[in-house]
Amino acid sequence: MDLERVRRFVSKDNGLVSVATTRDDGSVQASVVNAGVLDHPVTGAPVVGLVAQGSSAKLRHLRKRPLATVTFRAGWEWVTVEGTAELAGPDDALDGVDAERLRLLLRDVFTAAGGTHDDFDEYDRVMAAERRTAVLLTPTRVYGVGG
């Protein structure tokens, strides 16, 4: 799926998205995070990436049901990506991503979402302390209004 349309939305509102996952009872859990488009660290294919805290509900849900929906919004324009999620983190090994590649991947996701940081060593320390995990969403559907 072409994610260029999605990539344009990142700068419109700081990569701010709503992300939805599915609870055990089938209901939807949603939260707001920053996300962006980047190349998958193993396949090189474009994916939507976001970073989740190690103890978050979204990670618990994605470990059981690796499907998610993210919606980027800017004014009255929006674009939604539905897809399959892969996790890469200290508690979620992804083949081809070792500890050093994970450190860099978390930075890559952050910058793809429009983030900047004055001290990436401190960023790395916080990501490790919070057991942050990269969520990589391979799209199955992309749709929306505008963009």
MARBA-3410 file (N, C-alpha, C, O; in Angstrom, 1 decimal):
147
0.8,-1.2,0.0,0.0,0.0,0.0,0.9,1.2,0.0,1.9,1.3,0.7 ~ 0.5,2.2,-0.7,1.2,3.5,-0.8,1.0,4.3,0.5,-0.2,4.7,0.8 ~ 2.0,4.6,1.2,1.9,5.4,2.4,2.3,6.8,2.2,2.5,7.6,3.2 ~ 2.5,7.3,1.0,2.9,8.7,0.8,1.9,9.7,1.3,2.2,10.7,1.8 ~ 0.6,9.3,1.1,-0.5,10.1,1.5,-0.4,10.3,3.1,-0.6,11.4,3.6
-0.1,9.2,3.7,0.0,9.2,5.2,1.2,10.0,5.6,1.1,10.8,6.6 ~ 2.3,9.9,4.9,3.6,10.6,5.2,3.3,12.1,5.3,3.9,12.8,6.1 ~ 2.5,12.6,4.4,2.1,14.0,4.3,1.4,14.5,5.6,1.5,15.7,5.9 ~ 0.7,13.6,6.2,-0.1,14.0,7.4,0.8,14.2,8.6,0.4,14.9,9.5 ~ 1.9,13.6,8.6,2.8,13.6,9.8,3.1,15.1,10.2,3.0,15.4,11.4
3.5,15.9,9.2,3.9,17.3,9.6,2.7,18.2,9.8,2.8,19.3,10.3 ~ 1.5,17.7,9.4,0.3,18.6,9.6,-0.1,18.7,11.1,-0.6,19.8,11.5 ~ 0.1,17.7,11.9,-0.3,17.8,13.3,0.7,17.0,14.2,0.3,16.2,15.0 ~ 2.0,17.1,13.9,3.0,16.5,14.7,2.9,15.0,14.8,3.3,14.4,15.8 ~ 2.4,14.4,13.8,2.2,12.9,13.8,1.2,12.4,14.8,1.3,11.2,15.1
0.4,13.3,15.2,-0.6,12.9,16.2,-1.7,12.0,15.6,-2.3,12.3,14.6 ~ -1.9,10.8,16.3,-2.9,9.9,15.8,-3.7,9.3,16.9,-3.3,9.3,18.1 ~ -4.9,8.8,16.5,-5.6,7.9,17.4,-5.2,6.5,17.0,-5.2,6.2,15.8 ~ -4.9,5.7,18.0,-4.6,4.3,17.7,-5.6,3.4,18.4,-5.9,3.6,19.6 ~ -6.2,2.4,17.7,-7.2,1.5,18.3,-6.7,0.1,18.2,-6.2,-0.4,17.2
-6.9,-0.6,19.3,-6.6,-2.0,19.4,-7.9,-2.7,20.0,-8.8,-2.0,20.3 ~ -7.8,-4.0,20.0,-9.0,-4.8,20.5,-8.7,-5.5,21.8,-7.7,-6.2,22.0 ~ -9.6,-5.3,22.8,-9.5,-5.9,24.1,-10.0,-7.4,24.0,-10.5,-7.8,22.9 ~ -9.7,-8.1,25.0,-10.1,-9.6,25.1,-11.6,-9.8,24.8,-12.0,-10.8,24.2 ~ -12.4,-8.8,25.3,-13.9,-8.9,25.1,-14.4,-8.5,23.8,-15.6,-8.5,23.5
-13.5,-8.1,22.9,-13.9,-7.6,21.6,-14.1,-6.1,21.5,-14.3,-5.6,20.4 ~ -14.1,-5.4,22.6,-14.4,-4.0,22.6,-13.1,-3.3,22.1,-12.0,-3.9,22.1 ~ -13.2,-2.0,21.7,-12.1,-1.3,21.2,-11.5,-0.4,22.3,-12.2,0.2,23.1 ~ -10.1,-0.4,22.3,-9.4,0.4,23.2,-8.7,1.4,22.3,-8.1,1.0,21.3 ~ -8.8,2.7,22.7,-8.1,3.7,21.8,-7.3,4.7,22.7,-7.6,4.9,23.9
-6.3,5.2,22.1,-5.4,6.2,22.8,-4.8,7.1,21.7,-4.9,6.8,20.5 ~ -4.2,8.2,22.2,-3.6,9.2,21.3,-2.1,9.1,21.5,-1.6,9.1,22.6 ~ -1.4,8.9,20.3,0.1,8.8,20.3,0.6,9.6,19.1,-0.2,10.1,18.3 ~ 1.9,9.6,19.0,2.6,10.2,17.8,3.0,9.0,16.9,3.5,8.0,17.5 ~ 2.8,9.1,15.6,3.3,8.1,14.7,3.8,8.7,13.4,3.6,9.9,13.2
4.5,7.9,12.7,5.0,8.4,11.4,5.3,7.2,10.5,5.0,6.0,10.8 ~ 5.7,7.5,9.3,6.0,6.5,8.3,7.5,6.3,8.2,8.3,7.3,8.1 ~ 8.0,5.1,8.2,9.4,4.8,8.1,9.6,3.5,7.4,8.6,2.7,7.2 ~ 10.8,3.1,7.1,11.1,1.8,6.5,11.2,0.8,7.6,11.8,1.0,8.6 ~ 10.6,-0.4,7.3,10.7,-1.5,8.3,12.2,-1.9,8.5,12.9,-1.9,7.5
12.6,-2.1,9.7,14.1,-2.3,9.9,14.6,-3.6,9.3,15.8,-3.8,9.2 ~ 13.7,-4.6,9.0,14.2,-5.8,8.4,13.9,-5.9,6.9,14.7,-6.3,6.1 ~ 12.6,-5.6,6.6,12.2,-5.8,5.2,12.5,-4.6,4.3,12.6,-4.7,3.1 ~ 12.5,-3.4,4.9,12.7,-2.2,4.2,11.4,-1.6,3.6,11.4,-0.5,3.0 ~ 10.3,-2.3,3.8,9.0,-1.8,3.3,8.5,-0.7,4.1,8.8,-0.7,5.3
7.8,0.3,3.6,7.3,1.4,4.4,6.2,0.8,5.4,5.3,0.0,5.0 ~ 6.2,1.3,6.6,5.3,1.0,7.6,4.9,2.2,8.4,5.7,3.2,8.4 ~ 3.8,2.2,9.2,3.5,3.2,10.1,4.1,2.7,11.4,3.9,1.6,11.9 ~ 4.9,3.6,12.1,5.5,3.3,13.3,5.1,4.2,14.5,4.9,5.3,14.3 ~ 5.0,3.6,15.6,4.7,4.3,16.9,5.5,3.6,18.0,5.9,2.5,17.8
5.6,4.3,19.1,6.3,3.7,20.2,5.3,3.6,21.4,4.6,4.6,21.7 ~ 5.3,2.5,22.0,4.4,2.2,23.2,5.2,1.9,24.4,6.2,1.2,24.4 ~ 4.7,2.4,25.5,5.3,2.1,26.8,5.1,0.6,27.1,4.1,0.0,26.8 ~ 6.1,0.0,27.7,6.2,-1.5,28.0,5.0,-2.0,28.7,4.6,-3.2,28.5 ~ 4.4,-1.2,29.6,3.2,-1.7,30.4,1.9,-1.3,29.8,0.9,-1.5,30.5
1.8,-0.8,28.6,0.6,-0.2,28.1,-0.4,-1.3,27.7,-0.1,-2.4,27.4 ~ -1.7,-0.9,27.8,-2.8,-1.8,27.3,-2.6,-2.1,25.9,-2.9,-3.3,25.5 ~ -2.2,-1.2,25.0,-2.1,-1.4,23.6,-1.1,-2.6,23.3,-1.4,-3.4,22.4 ~ 0.0,-2.6,24.1,0.9,-3.7,23.9,0.3,-5.1,24.3,0.5,-6.1,23.6 ~ -0.4,-5.1,25.4,-1.0,-6.3,25.8,-2.0,-6.8,24.8,-2.0,-8.0,24.5
-2.8,-5.9,24.2,-3.7,-6.3,23.2,-3.0,-6.7,21.9,-3.4,-7.8,21.3 ~ -2.0,-6.0,21.5,-1.3,-6.4,20.2,-0.5,-7.7,20.3,-0.4,-8.4,19.3 ~ -0.1,-8.0,21.5,0.6,-9.3,21.7,-0.4,-10.5,21.4,0.0,-11.5,20.9 ~ -1.7,-10.3,21.7,-2.7,-11.3,21.5,-3.3,-11.2,20.2,-3.6,-12.2,19.5 ~ -3.6,-10.0,19.7,-4.3,-9.8,18.5,-3.5,-8.7,17.7,-3.7,-7.5,18.0
-2.6,-9.0,16.9,-1.7,-8.0,16.2,-2.3,-7.2,15.1,-1.8,-7.2,14.0 ~ -3.5,-6.6,15.4,-4.2,-5.8,14.4,-4.4,-4.4,15.1,-4.7,-4.4,16.2 ~ -4.2,-3.4,14.3,-4.4,-2.0,14.8,-4.9,-1.1,13.7,-4.8,-1.4,12.5 ~ -5.5,0.0,14.2,-6.0,1.0,13.3,-5.5,2.3,13.8,-5.6,2.6,15.0 ~ -4.8,3.2,12.9,-4.4,4.5,13.3,-5.0,5.5,12.4,-5.2,5.3,11.2
-5.4,6.6,13.0,-6.0,7.7,12.2,-5.3,9.0,12.4,-5.2,9.5,13.6 ~ -4.7,9.5,11.4,-4.1,10.8,11.4,-5.1,11.9,11.0,-6.0,11.6,10.2 ~ -5.1,13.0,11.7,-6.1,14.1,11.5,-5.4,15.4,11.4,-4.5,15.7,12.2 ~ -5.9,16.3,10.5,-5.4,17.6,10.4,-6.6,18.5,9.9,-7.0,18.4,8.8 ~ -7.1,19.3,10.8,-8.4,20.0,10.5,-9.5,19.0,10.2,-9.7,18.1,11.0
-10.1,19.2,9.0,-11.2,18.3,8.6,-10.7,17.2,7.7,-11.5,16.5,7.1 ~ -9.4,17.1,7.5,-8.8,16.1,6.7,-8.3,14.9,7.6,-7.9,15.2,8.7 ~ -8.4,13.7,7.1,-7.9,12.6,7.9,-7.6,11.4,7.0,-8.1,11.3,5.9 ~ -6.7,10.6,7.5,-6.4,9.4,6.8,-6.2,8.3,7.8,-5.5,8.5,8.8 ~ -6.7,7.1,7.5,-6.7,6.0,8.4,-5.9,4.8,7.8,-6.0,4.6,6.6
-5.1,4.2,8.6,-4.3,3.0,8.2,-4.8,1.8,9.1,-4.7,1.9,10.3 ~ -5.2,0.8,8.5,-5.5,-0.5,9.2,-4.4,-1.4,8.8,-4.0,-1.4,7.7 ~ -4.0,-2.3,9.7,-3.0,-3.2,9.4,-2.6,-4.2,10.5,-3.2,-4.2,11.6 ~ -1.6,-4.9,10.1,-1.0,-5.9,11.0,0.2,-5.4,11.7,1.1,-4.7,11.1 ~ 0.3,-5.6,13.0,1.3,-5.0,13.8,2.4,-6.0,14.2,2.1,-7.2,14.5
3.7,-5.6,14.1,4.8,-6.3,14.6,5.4,-5.5,15.7,5.4,-4.2,15.6 ~ 5.9,-6.2,16.7,6.5,-5.5,17.9,8.0,-5.8,17.9,8.4,-6.9,17.7 ~ 8.7,-4.7,18.3,10.2,-4.8,18.5,10.5,-4.1,19.8,10.4,-2.9,19.8 ~ 10.8,-4.8,20.8,11.1,-4.2,22.1,11.8,-5.1,23.0,12.1,-6.3,22.6 ~ 12.1,-4.7,24.2,12.9,-5.5,25.2,12.1,-6.8,25.6,12.7,-7.8,26.0
10.8,-6.7,25.5,10.0,-7.9,25.8,9.3,-8.5,24.6,8.5,-9.5,24.7 ~ 9.7,-8.0,23.4,9.1,-8.5,22.1,10.1,-8.6,21.1,10.3,-7.6,20.3 ~ 10.8,-9.7,21.0,11.9,-9.9,20.1,11.4,-9.9,18.6,10.3,-10.5,18.3 ~ 12.1,-9.2,17.7,11.8,-9.2,16.3,13.0,-9.7,15.6,14.1,-9.1,15.8 ~ 12.9,-10.8,14.9,14.1,-11.4,14.2,14.8,-10.3,13.4,14.1,-9.6,12.6
16.1,-10.2,13.5,16.8,-9.2,12.7,17.0,-7.8,13.5,17.7,-6.9,12.9 ~ 16.4,-7.7,14.7,16.5,-6.5,15.4,17.2,-6.8,16.8,16.5,-7.3,17.7 ~ 18.5,-6.5,16.9,19.2,-6.7,18.2,19.0,-5.5,19.0,18.4,-4.5,18.6 ~ 19.7,-5.5,20.2,19.5,-4.4,21.1,20.0,-3.0,20.5,19.3,-2.0,20.8 ~ 21.1,-3.0,19.8,21.6,-1.8,19.2,20.6,-1.3,18.1,20.3,-0.1,18.0
20.1,-2.2,17.3,19.2,-1.8,16.2,17.9,-1.3,16.9,17.2,-0.4,16.3 ~ 17.4,-1.9,18.0,16.2,-1.5,18.7,16.4,0.0,19.1,15.5,0.8,19.0 ~ 17.6,0.3,19.7,17.8,1.6,20.2,17.7,2.6,19.1,17.1,3.7,19.2 ~ 18.3,2.3,17.9,18.2,3.2,16.7,16.8,3.2,16.2,16.3,4.2,15.7 ~ 16.1,2.1,16.2,14.7,2.0,15.7,13.8,2.9,16.5,13.0,3.6,15.9
13.9,2.9,17.8,13.1,3.8,18.6,13.3,5.2,18.2,12.4,6.0,18.2 ~ 14.6,5.6,18.0,14.9,6.9,17.5,14.2,7.2,16.1,13.7,8.3,15.9 ~ 14.3,6.2,15.2,13.8,6.4,13.9,12.3,6.6,13.9,11.8,7.5,13.2 ~ 11.6,5.9,14.8,10.1,6.0,14.9,9.8,7.4,15.4,8.9,8.1,14.9 ~ 10.6,7.9,16.4,10.4,9.2,17.0,10.6,10.3,16.0,9.7,11.2,15.9
11.6,10.2,15.2,11.9,11.3,14.2,10.9,11.2,13.1,10.5,12.2,12.5 ~ 10.5,10.0,12.7,9.5,9.8,11.6,8.2,10.5,12.0,7.4,10.9,11.1 ~ 7.9,10.5,13.3,6.7,11.1,13.8,6.8,12.6,14.0,6.0,13.3,14.5 ~ 8.0,13.2,13.6,8.2,14.6,13.7,8.9,15.0,14.9,9.1,16.2,15.2 ~ 9.4,14.1,15.8,10.0,14.4,17.0,11.5,14.9,16.8,12.2,14.5,15.9
11.9,15.7,17.7,13.3,16.2,17.8,13.7,16.1,19.2,12.9,16.1,20.1 ~ 15.0,16.0,19.5,15.5,15.8,20.8,16.9,16.5,20.9,17.7,16.3,20.0 ~ 17.1,17.2,22.0,18.4,17.8,22.2,19.5,16.8,22.8,20.7,17.1,22.7 ~ 19.0,15.7,23.4,19.9,14.8,24.1,19.4,13.3,23.8,18.7,12.8,24.6 ~ 19.9,12.8,22.7,19.4,11.4,22.4,20.0,10.4,23.3,19.4,9.3,23.4
21.0,10.6,24.0,21.5,9.7,25.1,20.4,9.6,26.2,20.1,8.5,26.7 ~ 19.9,10.7,26.6,18.8,10.8,27.6,17.6,10.1,27.0,16.9,9.3,27.7 ~ 17.2,10.3,25.8,16.1,9.7,25.1,16.3,8.2,25.2,15.3,7.5,25.6 ~ 17.4,7.7,24.8,17.7,6.2,24.9,17.5,5.7,26.3,17.0,4.6,26.5 ~ 18.0,6.4,27.3,17.9,6.0,28.7,16.5,5.9,29.1,16.1,4.9,29.7
15.7,6.9,28.8,14.2,6.8,29.1,13.5,5.7,28.4,12.7,5.0,29.0 ~ 13.8,5.5,27.1,13.2,4.4,26.4,13.5,3.1,27.0,12.6,2.2,27.1 ~ 14.7,2.9,27.4,15.1,1.6,28.0,14.4,1.4,29.4,13.9,0.4,29.7 ~ 14.4,2.5,30.2,13.8,2.4,31.5,12.3,2.1,31.5,11.8,1.4,32.3 ~ 11.7,2.7,30.5,10.2,2.5,30.3,9.9,1.2,29.5,8.7,1.0,29.2
10.9,0.5,29.1,10.7,-0.7,28.3,9.9,-0.5,27.0,9.0,-1.2,26.7 ~ 10.2,0.7,26.4,9.4,1.1,25.2,9.6,0.1,24.1,10.7,-0.5,23.9 ~ 8.6,0.0,23.3,8.5,-1.0,22.2,8.1,-0.3,20.9,7.1,0.5,20.9 ~ 8.7,-0.6,19.8,8.3,-0.1,18.5,7.2,-0.9,18.0,7.3,-2.2,18.0 ~ 6.1,-0.3,17.6,5.0,-0.9,16.9,5.1,-0.6,15.5,5.0,0.6,15.1
5.2,-1.6,14.6,5.3,-1.4,13.2,4.1,-1.9,12.5,3.9,-3.1,12.5 ~ 3.3,-1.1,11.9,2.0,-1.4,11.3,2.2,-1.5,9.8,2.4,-0.5,9.1 ~ 2.0,-2.8,9.3,2.0,-3.0,7.8,0.6,-2.8,7.3,-0.3,-3.6,7.8 ~ 0.3,-1.9,6.4,-1.0,-1.6,6.1,-1.7,-2.7,5.2,-1.1,-3.3,4.4 ~ -3.0,-2.8,5.5,-3.9,-3.7,4.7,-4.9,-2.8,4.0,-5.5,-3.1,3.0
-5.2,-1.6,4.6,-6.1,-0.6,4.1,-5.6,0.8,4.4,-5.2,1.0,5.5 ~ -5.8,1.7,3.5,-5.5,3.1,3.7,-6.6,3.9,3.1,-6.9,3.7,1.9 ~ -7.3,4.8,3.8,-8.4,5.5,3.3,-8.6,6.8,4.1,-8.1,6.9,5.2 ~ -9.3,7.7,3.6,-9.6,9.0,4.3,-10.1,10.0,3.4,-10.5,9.8,2.2 ~ -10.2,11.3,4.0,-10.7,12.4,3.3,-9.6,13.5,3.2,-9.2,13.9,4.3
-9.2,13.9,2.1,-8.2,14.9,1.9,-6.8,14.3,1.9,-6.6,13.1,1.7 ~ -5.8,15.2,2.0,-4.4,14.8,2.0,-3.8,14.7,0.7,-2.6,14.4,0.6
END
